[in-house]
Amino acid sequence: MDIEKVEKVVKKKRAKFPEKLIQEIAEAAERHDLDDKELDELVKEIKRAYIRSEVESGEAVGTVAAQSVGEPGTQMTMRTFHYAGVAELNVTLGLPRLIEIVDARKKISTPTMAIYFDEDHAADEEFVRTIANRIGKITFNDILKDFNVNYASMNMSVEIDEEQVKEKRLDYDEVLAKIEKAFKSVEINNNLLSFEPKITDPKHAIRELRLLADKVRDLQISGIKNIGKVVIRKEGQEWVIHTEGSNLGAVLKMDGVDRVRTTTNDIHEVEKVLGIEAARNSIIHEAQTTMEEQGLTVDVRHIMLVADMMTADGIVKSIGRHGISGEKASVLARASFEETGKHLLRASIRGEVDHLTGIIENIIIGQPIPLGTGSVGVIMKEK
Amino acid sequence: MVKKDILKHELVPDHVVLSKSDVKKVLKKLDIHPEQLPKIKADDPVVKAIEAKPGDILKITRKSQTAGKFETYRLVLD
């Protein structure tokens, strides 16, 4: 049965169903071969069930969400260091990860990216490997064949491993240009390089030579800022790069990268590059996959509510003292959560007024709370 | 990357600036003031990409796991 027909019936019954429900009705009608009268009856019954199952005004959805996420949280492993997929990449999972998400940490412990490629390049292993080497961090040390520090003549000689350069798909001339730019005193003779330290104080000559040796070795030849190791994996028909560290903005600028599916697990970075709505989606996705990975299922609506609250003001805010709970309008509500003394003292200095509109304030002073049946009042008609 | 490219990303839902008459309709339907809507910063990448101005109200059509499609609104902050 086509969806338009169902939509018409739904409209006739004056029901407001979400898109997905209409689709499901259409599928069910198709499956059971319903005629028009039966469809009418079905929509009528569904409308009744739908209205009955809607959340009522005054329902404490926040408390229900907190309990629904919190209880499975107690069953999560306190400390999990899991190696997802390949044994090479370490990703924080379990309770530590969930805490990281709701705390909206600026620096998460294991940022990681999944980089996909567009249609033309997804199956091209050579292209993906070239990009991987442009993204992943390669230091000068990785492409050396020989490294000698000569303390007698106070210099060092370095031999570049041309095979490594080729293997890593680097451009030889570019590598040399980078080295020349970083070290002015370098002498290049084919693939033999010699460095001499600038000695300002002869007493510390040896130390300066050693410092220079470390600097030469640590010189970054290739890679994007904040990204360390990369792992290339074949997933189905296409090649995917997974990274340690994350820099969504820079990676999305690269040619051949799929600008639709490439993501990071760093919510603040998503917010910065793709905006607040993307951050909201990212919070939902990260929280849900973290729970699911532990074998726990939480209704996504609860997580959506958390994400909605965290992003309601246009920036990603944490749940808790420094975020949502710490910004409540009521003094008593804030004082009853954490840092009681601080809030009461500040409120008294500033002369804050508590309008007693929330739950906690009214419990404290012993009044009916504005929740459920307590959220309605009586107004008299003026006459 | 062109500024508009981010609009195609799977994490980014559709953002549309509402016209004056639509704004009135929406506010009346929801029975609220614009300040009661969720906010979006004026320097949000998407706001810049669709060139919305502070004070505009954006209609955001999210893909929802539960409803299929869901419409919500955000007020562009000053």
Chai-1 contact restraints between the chains, C-beta under 6 A:
chainA,res_idxA,chainB,res_idxB,connection_type,confidence,min_distance_angstrom,max_distance_angstrom,comment,restraint_id
A,P18,B,A67,contact,1.0,0.0,6.0,A-B,restraint_1
A,P18,B,G68,contact,1.0,0.0,6.0,A-B,restraint_2
A,E19,B,G68,contact,1.0,0.0,6.0,A-B,restraint_3
A,E19,B,K69,contact,1.0,0.0,6.0,A-B,restraint_4
A,K20,B,A67,contact,1.0,0.0,6.0,A-B,restraint_5
A,K20,B,G68,contact,1.0,0.0,6.0,A-B,restraint_6
A,L252,B,M1,contact,1.0,0.0,6.0,A-B,restraint_7
A,K253,B,M1,contact,1.0,0.0,6.0,A-B,restraint_8
A,R259,B,D5,contact,1.0,0.0,6.0,A-B,restraint_9
A,V260,B,K8,contact,1.0,0.0,6.0,A-B,restraint_10
A,V260,B,H9,contact,1.0,0.0,6.0,A-B,restraint_11
A,V260,B,E10,contact,1.0,0.0,6.0,A-B,restraint_12
A,R261,B,E10,contact,1.0,0.0,6.0,A-B,restraint_13
A,L274,B,I6,contact,1.0,0.0,6.0,A-B,restraint_14
A,L274,B,H9,contact,1.0,0.0,6.0,A-B,restraint_15
A,L274,B,L11,contact,1.0,0.0,6.0,A-B,restraint_16
A,L274,B,V12,contact,1.0,0.0,6.0,A-B,restraint_17
A,G275,B,D44,contact,1.0,0.0,6.0,A-B,restraint_18
A,G275,B,P45,contact,1.0,0.0,6.0,A-B,restraint_19
A,G275,B,V46,contact,1.0,0.0,6.0,A-B,restraint_20
A,I276,B,I40,contact,1.0,0.0,6.0,A-B,restraint_21
A,I276,B,D44,contact,1.0,0.0,6.0,A-B,restraint_22
A,E277,B,P13,contact,1.0,0.0,6.0,A-B,restraint_23
A,E277,B,I60,contact,1.0,0.0,6.0,A-B,restraint_24
A,A278,B,L11,contact,1.0,0.0,6.0,A-B,restraint_25
A,A278,B,V12,contact,1.0,0.0,6.0,A-B,restraint_26
A,N281,B,L11,contact,1.0,0.0,6.0,A-B,restraint_27
A,S282,B,L11,contact,1.0,0.0,6.0,A-B,restraint_28
A,V300,B,Q65,contact,1.0,0.0,6.0,A-B,restraint_29
A,A312,B,P38,contact,1.0,0.0,6.0,A-B,restraint_30
A,D313,B,K39,contact,1.0,0.0,6.0,A-B,restraint_31
A,G314,B,K39,contact,1.0,0.0,6.0,A-B,restraint_32
A,G314,B,I40,contact,1.0,0.0,6.0,A-B,restraint_33
A,G314,B,K41,contact,1.0,0.0,6.0,A-B,restraint_34
A,G314,B,L77,contact,1.0,0.0,6.0,A-B,restraint_35
